Amino acid sequence: MKKAIKQPSAAPATVRDREKRCIVEYIVVNIICLFVFLAFGYIALMSYFQTSLIDPDNYVSEKILYQRDMILFNIALTVLFIALLFVLRRFYDFFAKVNILAMEIGMTALVVFLGVLWVITTRSVPAADSYNLYEAATDAAQGQYTSMQNYTDFYNNAFYSGYSYFHFYPFQLGFVAFSEIIYRIFGTDSSLPVQLLNVLGVGASYFALARITRMLFKRKSIEFIAILLLAACIQPILFCTFVYGNILGMTAAIWASFFLIRYFQSGQYRWTVPGGLLLVLATLLKYNNMIYLVAFVIVLLVHIFKAKKWQSAVIAVALIVAVLGSNTLVIKHYESRAETEFCEGVSQTLYLDMGLQESYMAPGWYGTIAKDTYINYYLTPKFNGDPNASLENANSKAKDDIEKRLERFNSDPNYMLDFFGKKILSQWNEPTFESIWVSKVKAHSPLEDDPSQATAISSEKMKGLPELVYYKSLGQALELHFNFYMQLVYLMFAVGLYLMFLHKKTNIETILLPLVLLGAFGYHLLFEGKSQYLLVYIPLLIPTAAYAFNTILCGKYAGIKKIIDKINRIPEKTVDISVSGGKRRKNEK
């Protein structure tokens, strides 16, 4: 008789394990689960029918094409892959002996190695917004602030009509402050130190997500699968060349989530301190991480009813004050140093106006309407001395545009469905998430690392690994991998949500990351969208997807086994026809 395999020991019992189910938590988390399931179930389904890709004939301009897929081939490939996993399940004894800590370290080391190799070989130079931030940070590190003032020779000043970039986007000063510290330490000649920090950030994020998976589901086998999925999630590694707050903001936000879950499971308030500080850092590095703040506040409010701890309300309020206050303090700090005063910046109303408009890239993608409205209705009157100049004037113009768009949607529902359908798929179903585009369209530093010659090298002249990715078979292989990988992850994420509901695994801990994903889905459904904006949310799918994989592979399938047993019990009939003495004899068994 085969000896039963002992399941790896689970994590220690948590507060949640010892508590009775809270009706408020049950209702809230399952409503969230339903909406997330609907959103990502739609994306998973559509990923088998089509793929969005950047038009190779309009590559620099980011124009999106919608390409039909061979759905039967995609389904067959998925079935074969899952069948292969069932075959590999026979080696459970071997996999069960793998040291999970060694896997965590190995996965992190692999990610860092690939990331360092990529950023060093590409030598990508910042451009567009990232160069505005690079210029401001390196200037500030040297005590210069002309790039923060109007009508100076700052980068791309004509595009902004001579007004400082930070009159438009003062919230970007959080990343400038962080970058300034890095450039003061490592020098201002290159953005490579920040790119290398991005690489370390991806490694740290993946390590945290592996640990979060262990905390949430308490099974070694689920974390094992999560580690493999994380190791195959290559898009963020390629994105590390982008000198912006996306990757480092993601890192801080994921670790903040780790500490919040620790607080929920242990009931110890000390975990909220590093969690809160990291959330503040995350929003300073990338203001879109306010989505995490909203998610944190929601689950903390539910925690009040679940654990009967009013202190969670205090924590929620403290997070709101700390996040909003820190951003204001950084802006005031640079206003004092640069001896200037920044305007309020492009409002969310203007971003909503942009997100509802058509764009040459894809529906709701970047366009100049928000910038132009902001300049014409606010900045120009303000700096021309108009006493009535106000951001509200620009917001009023944007509201008029929004009303016109809503009227169009209301009068033509088919157009509305087409607009938002394409907007969703152009972002979530563009499987590279512009991770290759973001460096391919940039200039690259020459080997002698002379910044003055940086613009002399284009991607067409790159050799080695970048050439293989940009123009050779390796790039094509990566795109195929990304497409199949995202199909599987989306599918398993949606299935995982359903299985969590079915097995009563939905709670404020397991639903935290899906809630962040729902926030990202909703925000970029309405406001400005781009596939690269969503790249930092893709790793958040993995813990739930890993749970789905493990549940499917470890299922008992009693119903199927009963059917097979019934088939096996059907009496076999054999007919033996032989000739004996000129007569035919039939024996039936």
C-alpha positions in Angstrom: 0.0 0.0 0.0 1.4 3.4 -1.0 2.2 5.5 2.0 0.3 8.8 2.1 2.3 11.8 1.4 2.3 14.3 4.3 1.3 17.7 3.2 3.9 20.4 4.0 3.2 22.1 7.3 1.0 25.1 7.0 1.8 28.5 8.4 0.9 29.2 12.0 -2.7 29.8 12.9 -3.7 33.4 12.4 -6.3 35.7 13.9 -8.5 35.0 10.9 -8.4 31.3 11.5 -9.7 31.7 15.1 -12.5 34.2 14.3 -16.0 33.6 13.2 -17.0 35.0 9.8 -18.1 38.6 10.0 -21.2 39.4 7.9 -19.9 42.8 6.9 -16.7 41.3 5.7 -18.6 38.5 3.9 -20.8 40.9 2.0 -18.1 43.5 1.1 -15.4 41.1 0.0 -17.8 39.0 -2.1 -19.2 42.0 -3.9 -15.6 43.1 -4.6 -14.8 39.5 -5.7 -17.8 39.6 -8.1 -16.8 42.8 -9.8 -13.2 41.7 -10.1 -14.3 38.4 -11.6 -16.5 40.1 -14.1 -13.8 42.5 -15.2 -11.0 40.0 -15.5 -13.2 37.2 -16.7 -14.0 39.4 -19.7 -10.3 40.1 -20.2 -9.4 36.4 -19.9 -12.2 35.4 -22.4 -11.2 38.1 -24.9 -7.5 37.3 -24.7 -8.3 34.0 -26.5 -10.1 35.8 -29.3 -7.7 38.6 -30.0 -4.4 40.3 -29.1 -3.7 44.0 -29.1 -0.3 45.0 -30.5 1.7 48.1 -31.4 1.5 48.8 -35.1 5.0 48.1 -36.5 4.3 50.8 -39.2 3.5 53.4 -36.5 5.7 52.0 -33.7 7.0 55.2 -32.3 3.5 56.7 -32.1 2.2 53.8 -30.1 -0.7 53.1 -32.4 -2.6 50.0 -31.3 -3.9 47.3 -33.7 -6.5 44.7 -32.8 -5.4 41.3 -34.2 -7.7 38.3 -34.3 -6.3 35.1 -32.7 -6.9 31.5 -33.6 -9.1 30.6 -30.7 -9.0 26.9 -31.2 -5.3 26.9 -31.2 -5.2 29.0 -28.0 -7.6 26.6 -26.3 -5.7 23.6 -27.4 -2.4 25.1 -26.2 -4.0 25.8 -22.8 -5.4 22.3 -22.5 -2.0 20.8 -23.4 -0.2 22.9 -20.9 -2.6 22.0 -18.1 -2.3 18.3 -19.1 1.4 18.6 -18.9 1.1 19.9 -15.4 -1.0 16.9 -14.5 1.8 14.7 -15.8 4.4 16.5 -13.8 2.2 16.1 -10.7 3.4 12.5 -10.6 6.7 13.9 -9.4 5.1 15.5 -6.3 7.5 13.7 -3.9 10.4 15.4 -5.6 8.9 18.9 -5.7 7.8 18.6 -2.1 11.5 18.3 -1.0 12.5 21.5 -2.6 13.6 24.2 -0.2 11.1 27.0 -0.7 13.5 29.7 0.7 16.1 28.6 -1.8 13.5 28.9 -4.5 12.6 32.4 -3.3 16.3 33.5 -3.3 16.9 31.8 -6.6 14.0 33.4 -8.3 15.0 36.9 -7.0 18.6 36.3 -8.1 17.5 35.3 -11.6 15.3 38.4 -11.9 18.1 40.7 -10.8 20.6 39.0 -13.1 18.4 39.4 -16.1 17.5 42.9 -15.2 21.1 44.0 -14.7 22.0 42.4 -18.0 19.2 44.1 -19.8 19.7 47.7 -18.5 23.5 47.5 -19.0 23.3 46.2 -22.5 20.6 48.6 -23.7 22.0 51.8 -22.1 18.7 53.5 -22.6 18.6 57.3 -22.3 15.5 59.0 -20.8 13.2 60.9 -23.1 9.8 62.7 -22.8 8.5 62.9 -19.2 11.3 60.7 -17.8 13.9 63.2 -19.1 12.1 66.1 -17.6 12.3 64.3 -14.2 15.9 63.3 -14.9 16.9 66.9 -15.7 15.2 68.3 -12.7 16.7 65.8 -10.3 20.3 66.1 -11.6 20.0 69.9 -11.7 18.7 69.9 -8.1 21.6 67.7 -7.1 23.9 70.4 -8.3 22.0 73.2 -6.8 20.4 74.4 -10.0 16.6 75.0 -10.4 16.1 76.6 -13.8 14.2 73.6 -15.1 11.6 74.3 -12.4 11.0 77.9 -13.6 9.1 79.3 -16.6 10.6 80.5 -19.9 14.0 78.9 -19.3 15.9 76.5 -21.6 14.5 73.3 -20.0 13.9 70.1 -21.9 11.0 70.1 -24.3 10.0 73.7 -23.2 8.2 74.4 -26.5 5.9 71.5 -26.0 4.8 73.1 -22.7 4.6 76.6 -24.1 7.5 77.7 -22.0 5.8 76.9 -18.7 7.6 74.7 -16.2 6.8 71.0 -16.4 6.0 71.1 -12.7 3.2 73.6 -13.2 1.5 70.7 -15.0 2.6 67.8 -12.8 3.8 69.0 -9.4 3.1 65.5 -8.0 6.1 64.3 -10.0 8.4 66.1 -7.5 8.2 63.1 -5.2 10.1 61.0 -7.7 12.4 64.0 -8.3 13.3 64.1 -4.6 14.0 60.4 -4.5 16.1 60.6 -7.7 18.0 63.6 -6.4 19.3 61.6 -3.5 20.4 58.8 -5.8 22.2 61.2 -8.2 23.9 63.0 -5.2 25.4 59.6 -4.2 26.3 58.1 -7.6 26.7 61.2 -9.8 24.6 63.0 -12.4 26.2 61.8 -15.6 23.8 58.9 -16.2 20.4 57.5 -15.2 21.9 54.0 -14.9 21.8 54.1 -11.0 18.0 54.5 -11.1 17.6 51.8 -13.7 19.6 49.4 -11.5 17.5 50.3 -8.6 14.4 49.5 -10.7 16.0 46.0 -11.2 16.4 45.5 -7.5 12.9 46.8 -7.0 11.5 44.1 -9.3 13.4 41.4 -7.5 12.2 42.7 -4.1 8.6 42.9 -5.4 8.6 39.3 -6.6 10.1 38.1 -3.3 7.3 40.0 -1.4 4.6 38.5 -3.6 6.0 35.0 -3.0 5.8 35.6 0.8 2.3 37.2 0.4 1.1 34.0 -1.4 2.4 31.9 1.5 0.7 34.1 4.1 -2.6 34.1 2.2 -3.0 30.4 1.3 -0.6 28.7 3.8 0.5 26.0 1.4 4.0 25.4 0.2 2.7 24.0 -3.1 0.8 27.3 -3.9 3.9 29.4 -3.2 5.9 27.0 -5.3 3.6 27.6 -8.3 3.6 31.4 -7.6 7.4 31.5 -7.7 7.5 29.8 -11.1 4.9 32.2 -12.4 6.8 35.2 -11.1 10.0 33.9 -12.7 8.2 33.8 -16.0 6.8 37.4 -15.7 9.5 39.1 -17.7 7.7 42.3 -18.7 8.6 44.3 -15.6 12.3 43.2 -16.0 12.4 44.7 -19.5 10.6 47.8 -18.2 13.4 48.6 -15.8 15.1 50.9 -18.4 12.3 53.4 -17.8 13.5 56.2 -15.5 10.2 56.8 -13.8 8.4 56.0 -10.6 6.4 53.0 -11.9 8.7 50.1 -10.8 10.0 51.6 -7.5 6.5 52.7 -6.6 5.2 49.2 -7.3 7.9 47.8 -5.0 7.0 50.1 -2.1 3.3 49.4 -2.6 3.6 45.6 -2.7 5.7 45.6 0.5 3.2 48.0 2.1 0.5 45.4 1.2 2.7 42.7 2.8 2.9 44.5 6.1 -0.9 45.3 6.1 -1.7 41.6 5.7 0.7 40.9 8.5 -1.2 43.3 10.7 -4.5 41.6 9.8 -3.2 38.2 10.5 -1.3 38.9 13.7 -3.4 41.8 15.2 -0.1 43.6 16.0 -0.1 47.3 15.3 3.7 47.5 14.8 3.3 46.1 11.3 1.3 49.2 10.3 4.3 51.5 10.8 6.5 50.1 8.0 3.4 49.5 5.9 2.3 53.1 6.3 5.8 54.5 5.5 6.1 52.4 2.4 2.7 53.5 1.2 3.7 57.1 1.6 6.9 56.3 -0.4 4.9 54.5 -3.1 2.6 57.5 -3.7 5.5 59.9 -3.7 7.3 57.8 -6.3 4.1 57.3 -8.4 1.0 59.2 -7.6 -1.3 56.5 -9.3 -0.5 54.4 -6.2 -3.3 56.4 -4.6 -5.2 53.3 -5.8 -3.5 51.3 -3.1 -4.4 54.0 -0.5 -8.1 53.6 -1.4 -7.9 49.8 -1.2 -6.1 50.0 2.2 -8.7 52.3 3.6 -11.6 50.1 2.4 -10.2 46.9 4.0 -9.2 48.8 7.2 -12.8 50.0 7.5 -14.1 46.4 7.1 -11.5 45.3 9.6 -13.2 47.6 12.2 -16.3 45.4 12.0 -14.5 42.2 11.7 -12.0 42.5 14.6 -13.9 45.0 16.6 -10.9 47.3 16.6 -11.7 51.0 16.2 -7.9 51.5 16.0 -8.1 50.5 12.3 -10.1 53.6 11.6 -7.3 55.7 13.2 -4.8 53.8 11.0 -6.9 54.6 7.9 -7.1 58.3 8.7 -3.4 58.4 9.5 -2.6 56.9 6.1 -4.7 59.5 4.3 -3.1 62.4 6.2 0.4 61.0 5.8 0.0 60.3 2.0 -1.6 63.7 1.2 0.6 65.6 3.6 3.9 64.2 2.4 3.1 65.1 -1.2 2.3 68.6 -0.2 5.5 68.9 1.9 7.7 67.8 -1.1 6.1 70.3 -3.4 6.6 73.1 -0.8 10.2 72.0 -0.3 11.1 72.4 -4.0 9.1 75.7 -4.2 11.3 77.0 -1.4 14.5 75.8 -3.0 13.7 77.0 -6.5 12.1 80.3 -5.2 9.0 79.7 -7.2 5.4 78.6 -6.7 3.9 75.8 -8.7 0.3 75.8 -9.9 -2.2 73.1 -8.8 -1.4 70.9 -11.8 -3.6 69.0 -14.3 -6.7 68.0 -12.5 -8.5 64.6 -12.5 -11.4 66.3 -14.3 -8.9 67.0 -17.2 -7.6 63.5 -17.1 -11.2 62.2 -17.3 -11.8 64.4 -20.3 -8.7 62.9 -21.9 -9.8 59.3 -21.0 -13.2 59.7 -22.8 -11.8 61.1 -26.0 -10.6 59.3 -29.1 -6.8 59.2 -29.6 -4.6 58.4 -32.6 -3.1 55.6 -30.4 -6.3 53.9 -29.1 -9.5 55.0 -27.5 -8.9 56.9 -24.2 -5.1 56.9 -24.6 -2.9 60.0 -24.3 -3.8 63.1 -26.2 -3.0 66.8 -25.8 -6.5 67.9 -24.9 -5.8 68.0 -21.1 -2.6 69.9 -21.6 -4.0 72.3 -24.1 -7.1 73.1 -22.0 -4.9 73.6 -19.0 -2.7 76.0 -20.8 -5.4 78.0 -22.7 -7.9 78.2 -19.8 -5.6 78.5 -16.8 -1.8 79.0 -17.2 -1.8 81.6 -20.0 -4.4 83.8 -18.3 -2.7 83.4 -14.9 0.8 84.4 -16.1 -0.6 87.2 -18.2 -2.0 88.7 -15.0 -5.7 87.8 -15.3 -7.1 88.2 -11.8 -9.9 85.8 -12.6 -7.6 83.0 -13.7 -8.5 79.8 -12.0 -8.1 76.0 -12.5 -11.9 75.9 -12.3 -12.0 77.6 -15.7 -10.1 74.7 -17.2 -12.2 72.2 -15.3 -15.4 73.9 -16.6 -14.2 73.5 -20.2 -13.3 69.9 -19.5 -16.8 69.3 -18.0 -18.4 70.7 -21.1 -16.3 68.2 -23.2 -17.3 65.3 -20.9 -21.0 66.2 -21.2 -20.7 66.1 -25.0 -19.0 62.7 -24.9 -21.6 61.3 -22.5 -24.3 62.6 -24.9 -22.6 60.8 -27.7 -22.4 57.6 -25.7 -26.0 57.9 -24.7 -27.2 58.5 -28.3 -25.1 55.6 -29.7 -24.8 52.7 -27.3 -23.0 50.6 -29.9 -20.3 53.2 -30.2 -20.0 53.4 -26.4 -19.5 49.6 -26.2 -17.0 49.7 -29.0 -15.1 52.6 -27.4 -14.7 51.1 -24.0 -14.2 47.6 -25.3 -11.3 48.7 -27.3 -10.0 50.8 -24.5 -10.0 47.9 -22.1 -8.3 45.5 -24.6 -5.8 48.0 -25.9 -4.5 48.2 -22.3 -5.0 44.9 -20.6 -4.6 42.7 -23.7 -1.4 44.2 -25.1 0.7 41.5 -23.6 4.1 43.2 -23.8 2.7 46.2 -21.9 5.2 48.4 -23.9 8.1 46.8 -21.9 10.1 46.5 -25.1 8.8 49.6 -26.7 9.8 51.8 -23.8 13.5 51.3 -24.6 13.4 50.5 -28.3 12.1 54.0 -29.2 14.7 55.8 -27.1 18.3 56.8 -27.8 21.1 54.7 -26.3 24.3 55.8 -24.7 27.5 54.9 -26.7 30.0 52.4 -25.3 32.3 55.2 -24.2 29.5 56.4 -22.0 29.8 60.0 -23.1 26.5 61.6 -22.3 27.1 64.3 -24.9 27.0 61.6 -27.6 23.9 59.8 -26.2 21.6 60.7 -29.1 24.1 59.4 -31.7 22.9 55.8 -31.2 19.5 54.6 -32.1 18.0 51.2 -31.5 18.8 50.1 -35.1 22.5 50.4 -34.3 22.4 48.3 -31.1 24.2 45.0 -31.1 24.1 41.9 -28.9 21.1 41.3 -26.6 19.1 44.5 -27.5 19.4 43.7 -31.2 18.1 40.1 -30.6 15.1 41.5 -28.6 14.3 44.5 -30.9 14.7 42.9 -34.3 15.6 39.2 -34.1 13.9 36.0 -33.2 14.3 36.5 -29.4 11.9 39.4 -29.5 9.4 37.3 -31.5 9.8 34.5 -29.0 9.2 36.9 -26.1 6.1 38.3 -27.7 4.7 34.7 -28.1 5.6 33.9 -24.5 3.9 37.1 -23.3 0.7 36.4 -25.2 0.4 32.8 -24.0 1.5 33.7 -20.4 -1.1 36.5 -20.1 -3.8 34.2 -21.4 -3.0 31.6 -18.7 -2.6 34.1 -15.9 -5.8 36.0 -16.7 -7.7 32.7 -17.0 -6.3 31.3 -13.8 -6.9 34.5 -11.9 -10.5 34.5 -12.9 -10.8 30.8 -12.0 -9.0 31.5 -8.7 -11.5 34.2 -7.7 -14.4 31.7 -8.3 -12.6 29.0 -6.4 -11.9 31.3 -3.5 -15.6 32.2 -3.3 -16.6 28.5 -3.6 -14.2 27.4 -0.9 -14.9 30.4 1.4 -11.4 31.8 1.0 -12.5 35.4 0.4 -11.6 37.8 3.2 -9.9 41.2 3.6 -6.5 39.6 3.2 -7.1 37.5 0.1 -9.1 40.2 -1.6 -6.7 43.1 -1.0 -4.6 42.7 -4.1 -7.7 41.9 -6.3 -9.2 45.1 -4.9 -6.1 47.1 -6.1 -6.5 45.4 -9.5 -10.2 46.5 -9.6 -9.1 50.0 -8.8 -6.6 50.0 -11.6 -9.2 48.6 -14.0 -11.8 51.2 -13.1 -9.5 54.1 -13.0 -7.9 53.4 -16.4 -11.3 52.5 -17.9 -12.4 56.1 -17.3 -9.3 58.2 -17.1 -6.1 58.3 -19.3 -5.0 54.9 -20.4 -1.9 53.1 -21.8 -0.9 49.5 -21.6 2.4 50.5 -19.9 0.5 52.1 -17.0 -0.9 48.6 -16.2 2.3 46.7 -16.3 2.9 47.2 -12.5 -0.4 45.6 -11.7 0.2 42.3 -13.6 2.3 40.6 -10.9 -0.6 41.1 -8.5 -2.6 38.5 -10.5 -0.1 35.8 -9.6 -1.0 34.8 -6.0 -4.6 34.1 -6.9 -3.6 32.5 -10.2 -1.3 30.2 -8.3 -4.1 29.2 -5.9 -6.2 28.3 -9.0 -3.5 26.1 -10.5 -2.9 24.3 -7.2 -6.6 23.7 -6.6 -7.1 22.3 -10.0 -4.0 20.0 -9.8 -4.8 18.8 -6.3 -8.5 18.3 -7.0 -10.1 14.9 -6.0 -12.5 14.9 -9.1 -14.7 12.3 -7.4 -17.5 12.7 -9.9 -15.2 12.0 -12.9 -13.7 9.0 -11.1 -17.2 7.6 -10.6 -17.9 7.9 -14.2 -14.7 6.2 -15.1 -15.4 3.4 -12.6 -18.8 2.8 -14.1 -17.3 2.6 -17.6 -14.7 0.1 -16.3 -17.5 -2.1 -14.7 -19.4 -2.5 -18.0 -19.2 -6.3 -18.9 -16.9 -7.0 -21.7 -18.3 -9.1 -24.6 -16.0 -11.0 -26.8 -17.2 -13.1 -29.8 -15.1 -16.0 -30.8 -16.1 -17.5 -34.2 -14.3 -20.7 -35.1 -14.9 -23.5 -37.6 -15.1 -27.0 -36.3 -16.3 -30.0 -38.3 -17.7 -27.7 -40.9 -19.8 -25.9 -38.3 -19.5 -22.4 -37.0 -19.3 -22.1 -33.2 -20.0 -18.8 -31.3 -18.7 -18.4 -27.8 -19.8 -15.4 -25.9 -18.2 -14.3 -22.7 
